[in-house]
Amino acid sequence: MSIENNLSEIRKRIADAAEKSGRRAEDITLIAVTKTHPAEAINEAIECGVTDIGENKVQEIMEKYDLVKKGVRWHLIGHLQTNKVKYIIDKVHMIHSVDSQKLMEEIERQAEKHDVDSINILIQVNMSGEETKFGISIDEVDDMLEYAKTLKRVKVCGLMTILAKIDKGMSNRLQFRDINNKFIDISKNKYDNIDMKFLSMGMSGDFELAIEEGSNMVRVGTAIFGDRDYSK
Ligand SMILES: *Cc1c(COP(=O)(O)O)cnc(C)c1O
């Protein structure tokens, strides 16, 4: 299957899942996850209408940035170390993986240093407890938001989660549902730099389930580009 065919298939599935949850395809942002794939594949996807791409490593963004067509929005979706914020602060449209006040503080500091007026972030929530390393617990979200209010350039736009196990079982559905409930709850609180618009959840194996449970931003790699080869 070609990237073009895969994309049209996925768009159809997104539209169906959106409809199931009373929304439209346009309400769901598709992020094409391009990690391990070369710039040529990314540019092909952009030719097919992809507007948002996701990478999980700072290093890979740096390597591909100049080779990828301009105008596409870059999303950092993987863990971000504070000492690497400076490399991507003026390149990415959104950072999905913010899971500490220390990291938020560094993002604010680097935004100021690099004259970036506003930088979109999502708070990464760990719904699977011990099984996954990154992300804060759902109980800590309120404190993170309180802290964000003290910042000027960091703009909190929503929540992100990665479940420990990709499956379509009830336990995953309930984890998606729990974070969606939190998302809806905190969406009511608007603040200068807090506007909860995006719930980033769902990957190749579970994006339909995630959309049914409220996701409006899905991160899909394998289903678009095929299997990743980490040996290269
Ligand atoms: C790799 C990755 C994805 C995409 O996973 P696929 O199963 O290939 O769709 C989504 N989110 C994050 C954070 C990732 O690192």
The ligand as an SDF file (V2000), in Angstrom:
LIG
                    3D

 15 15  0  0  0  0  0  0  0  0999 V2000
    5.4560    6.3950   17.6300 C   0  0  0  0  0  0  0  0  0  0  0  0
    4.4100    7.1540   18.3260 C   0  0  0  0  0  0  0  0  0  0  0  0
    3.0790    7.2000   17.8430 C   0  0  0  0  0  0  0  0  0  0  0  0
    2.6260    6.4520   16.6020 C   0  0  0  0  0  0  0  0  0  0  0  0
    2.5810    5.0800   16.8220 O   0  0  0  0  0  0  0  0  0  0  0  0
    2.0230    4.0840   15.7020 P   0  0  0  0  0  0  0  0  0  0  0  0
    1.6440    2.8810   16.4580 O   0  0  0  0  0  0  0  0  0  0  0  0
    3.1290    3.8390   14.7440 O   0  0  0  0  0  0  0  0  0  0  0  0
    0.8590    4.7490   15.0510 O   0  0  0  0  0  0  0  0  0  0  0  0
    2.1620    7.9630   18.5430 C   0  0  0  0  0  0  0  0  0  0  0  0
    2.5030    8.6490   19.6420 N   0  0  0  0  0  0  0  0  0  0  0  0
    3.7420    8.6580   20.1360 C   0  0  0  0  0  0  0  0  0  0  0  0
    4.0530    9.4330   21.3550 C   0  0  0  0  0  0  0  0  0  0  0  0
    4.7370    7.9090   19.4970 C   0  0  0  0  0  0  0  0  0  0  0  0
    5.9890    7.9110   19.9980 O   0  0  0  0  0  0  0  0  0  0  0  0
  1  2  1  0
  2  3  1  0
  2 14  2  0
  3  4  1  0
  3 10  2  0
  4  5  1  0
  5  6  1  0
  6  7  2  0
  6  8  1  0
  6  9  1  0
 10 11  1  0
 11 12  2  0
 12 13  1  0
 12 14  1  0
 14 15  1  0
M  END
$$$$
